């Protein structure tokens, strides 16, 4: 599932209801508008049996990317060695049952970050 809620903060109950109703394993979220690693929003995600891996803006409001996934899954954050001023992203990998590595990349490029 890919979703751009333009702030997950006020819509987290609807997002989690949709994920539960559709039995979604992993959701890619753009424009989370989260402000820190732990918040009431991340607590609600965890209360539904999911985990969250996200990057949030530290310097101004808005933006942010996330992967919300079932807590029973083991996603590993992938650190990207270069920073960028033109887009925001989060990367994670998942090792499947047969050992195949699956990479997940969520990218958000705001219009005001064009060069």
C-alpha positions, 0 to 999 in steps of 0.5 A: 500500500502506498499512501500520501495522507499529507499528515498522518498525525490527524488521520492515523486511526483511519490509516490503521483501520484501512491497513487492518481491514485490508490485512496490509503487511507493509505500507509506504507513507509520504508526507507523514508530518511526524516531528520525532521518533516517538509520539502519540501517533507512533504509539497508536501504530504500535498498539495495532501490532505494527512497527514504523521506520521513518525519517522526519524533518527536523528543520521545518514542518511537513514532509517525512517518509515512513514504512509501516509494517507488521511488527512480526516482520523484521525490516532492517534500516538501510543507511544511505551514505549521501545526503540530498537536498532534493528529496526525502526517503527511507530505505529498508530491507527484508529477508524472505523465508527463502533468503531473498533480500527485498528492498523497500524505498519510499521517496518523497520529492516536494515541489519546493525542493527542486534545484 
